């Protein structure tokens, strides 16, 4: 049994996430976690809400609530929606947790102790009208690289270029919109990433199996321009983790907090600790996932994220881990994704553009969305959501292939043999050929899933469903029964066992439909098929089943047109 530590990028607390956020990290991470659990491996799947920094303060201000109250409410909302989407986190934590406070301050103290922190006096934009310094995300303006007029002071979400607030053209306060700004002097702590460049480069070079997208972004940040730069890890904010060395005050840093991108990834560790706390395990139990001197050497750690998060997970967070000089587990594999676009434009939480997770669930159950998003995951390039494509995929894949197969077999059996697996008959050449084909496809499916090739996995799973439909069409038990009832019984028995097998194989993609199929077959057997023939003899003759309701309803043209009109891309 292998041990898999899996984390997905931590979503900001500032509102409900859109489908692009979902497919860029949490959903493929869930796919992988569910699959590894089904294979019998031990999994620790961690996520959380990212609750510090500008997004939280601005969202709370807009909502007219204290930031702590807003974050607590939104965490509960995000956790519920994640559950409704079937995201099987072992723990969905909060970066504002006490565990994260302690660990963040611990890492800062160790970094300083080892000479990786320096104090910098810098010029920072101060808003006279707001009477406060404006950290990077509190400033908006025009990107000097691409001309996007809503670039933030830390990064342009349009071209992903890293920025400093003073780089922006025509800057304005994100708090009030004021342009009455001036540059003042302030002090901050910087992580001396530049001094770790060679160490980080060697580590990244050793990851020869990483996706090209991941390594290309990491190396670009390492080498472009002047190369890797030191990074500020503190901000002039009220809401956040106070700047301390362990539990001791940090002289000269009173009233400052750690930068959100310093503390947020540490929540992966804190969330693991919170998970073992919730399970009632000993306090040190979480350390077997993260400390190489306490068992983590046997852990495979995989991170899932959108491409905009790659620099922080390949450089800044590893620099924190390495600079501590403690035996913490570093990530083994980073699965990164391109962007999912919507109707010719970008999804955007800040601008309210696109279909959001709560809206999606108000239209259709989670599995419809899970299937489309995963089967169209933006791996090799950006992908686009269109209502036409969504309709076609749901109708052809889920309704016509999988749902139709389940419906035809169960209804035919009920009408001719009752709601019980029929007995009699032996496999012929057609059945043996089907079993061999399915076995080969299952092995290919496993290979793609092990390698986290999401779209190829979905295509292979669909091909397995298609094999059952092709067999059913060719065998035609409704015709066979007219001359050979025994053979027809065998064909139906094989078909019913295919439903159970499809449920097991499909569970990582469409867990709710998989549960419905297993419930209809009146079995809890979820054993992964080591051998297709044995798997297709799991339900014996005489085993009772029920005929399920329609597994997947087709999307009509009228529904498609209505949704396209209702969700033109601006969330109200």
Residue, then its C-alpha position, 0 to 999 in steps of 0.5 A: x500500500x502506497x501513501x499519497x499526500x495530495x493538495x490542491x491550490x488553496x482558493x481565496x475566501x473572496x466569494x464562491x469559485x467559478x468552474x475555471x477555479x474548480x477544474x484548475x486544481x480541486x477537481x482533478x486533485x479529487x479525481x486522483x485522490x478518489x482513484x488512489x483510495x480505490x486502488x487501496x492506497x492511503x491518501x491524505x487529501x488537503x485543501x483550505x480557504x486562503x483567508x488573509x491579504x487583500x481579497x479577504x479585506x476587500x470582500x469583507x468591506x464590500x459585504x459590510x462585515x468584520x473580516x473574521x466574520x466574513x471569512x468564517x461564513x464564506x469558509x462554511x459556504x465554500x466547504x458546503x459547495x465543495x461537498x455538493x460537488x463531491x470533492x472528497x477532502x480529508x480536511x478542508x481547513x482555513x489559513x487563519x487557523x491557530x495551527x497555521x499561525x504557529x507553523x508560519x511563525x515557526x518557519x519565519x523564525x527558522x529562516x531568520x535563524x539560518x540567514x535567509x531573511x533580510x530587512x529592507x527599507x522600501x518605497x511603497x504606495x500610500x493612499x492619502x484618502x484611505x490613510x494607509x499603505x497599499x500593499x500590492x493587491x490593494x492597487x490596480x492600474x494598467x499593466x506595463x507589459x500587456x496593457x490590461x487596465x485591471x492589473x493588480x500590484x503583485x501580478x497581472x492576471x491577464x498575462x501573469x507577469x509578476x509586478x510591483x505596485x510602482x510598475x503600474x501605469x495610472x495606479x489607483x486604490x482598490x479600496x476607494x478608487x482614489x488616485x491621491x497616492x504618494x510613495x512613502x518609506x516602510x520596512x519589510x522582511x524579504x525571503x532571500x530566494x536569490x541565494x537559493x537559486x542554484x539549489x532550487x534550479x538543481x531540484x527543479x532539474x531533477x524533476x524530469x517527469x513534471x509536465x512541461x507547463x510546470x517546468x517551463x514556468x518555473x524555469x522562466x521565473x528562475x532565469x528571465x531578466x535578472x533571474x530569481x529575486x528576493x521576495x517580500x514576506x510581510x505586509x502593512x495589513x491588520x488582518x493576517x498572521x502577526x510577524x513573529x519569530x516563533x512566539x517572540x516579537x520581531x523588533x521593528x515589525x510591530x503591526x505587520x502581518x506575513x504576506x498571504x503567499x508566505x503563509x497560505x502554502x504552509x496551511x497544507x501542513x497545518x491542515x494535515x495537522x488539523x485533520x489528524x486532530x479531528x480524527x482524534x489521532x495523537x498530536x504527532x500523527x500528522x508528522x508522518x506525512x510531512x517530516x522525513x525523519x518521522x515517516x514521510x520518506x515513504x510518502x508521494x506528494x502531489x500538488x494540483x494547481x492552475x498555471x498562475x500558482x506554479x511560481x509560488x509552489x516551485x520557488x517560494x514555498x520550496x525556498x521556505x522549506x529548504x531554508x528552514x534546514x529541517x527535514x520537511x517533505x518537498x513536493x514530488x510532482x506538480x500537476x499544473x493546468x492552463x486556463x478554462x475560458x468562458x464564451x470567448x473570454x476569461x472566467x474571473x472571480x474579481x469581475x464576476x465573469x462566468x459560471x460559478x459553482x453554486x450556479x452550476x449546481x442550481x442547474x444540474x447535478x454535480x456529475x454532469x459538470x464533473x464529467x465535462x470539466x474533467x474530460x475537457x481539462x485544460x492540460x495541453x492548452x487553454x480550453x473553452x466552455x461553451x454551452x453547445x459543447x457542454x450539451x453535446x458532451x452530456x448527451x452523447x457521453x453520459x446519456x447516450x452511452x452510459x445512461x442508455x446502457x444501464x437503462x436498456x439492460x435493467x429494463x429488458x431484464x426486468x421485463x423478461x427475467x424479473x429484477x434478478x440476475x438470470x442464470x444459465x448459458x456460457x460465454x461464447x467467442x463474442x463475450x470472450x473477445x469483449x472481456x479481453x478488450x475491456x481488460x486491455x482498456x482497463x489497464x490503459x485507463x490505469x496507466x493514464x490515471x497513474x500518470x494524471x493524464x486527465x483527458x486521456x483517462x476520460x477518453x479511455x473510460x468512455x471507450x470502456x462504456x462504448x464497448x458495452x454498448x457495442x456488445x449489447x447492440x451486436x448481441x441483441x438479447x431481445x432478439x436472442x431470447x426468441x430462439x435461445x433463452x439461456x444464451x439471452x440470460x447469459x448476455x443479460x447477466x454479463x450486462x448487469x455485471x458490466x453496470x457494476x464494473x462501470x460504477x467502480x471504474x467511473x467513481x473517480x469521475x462521476x461518484x454520485x452516478x457510480x453510487x446510484x449504479x451500485x445501489x441499483x445493483x444492490x451491492x457495495x462491492x467496489x473492488x478494483x478489477x485486477x482481472x476483467x473476467x472475474x470482475x464480470x462474474x461478481x453478481x451471481x445468478x439469483x442476485x436481486x437488483x432494482x431498475x434505476x431512474x434515468x441516470x442522466x437526462x439529456x439537455x434539450x436545445x431549449x434548456x441550452x438556449x435558456x442557460x446561455x441567455x441567463x449566464x452571459x458571463x456576468x454574475x449578478 
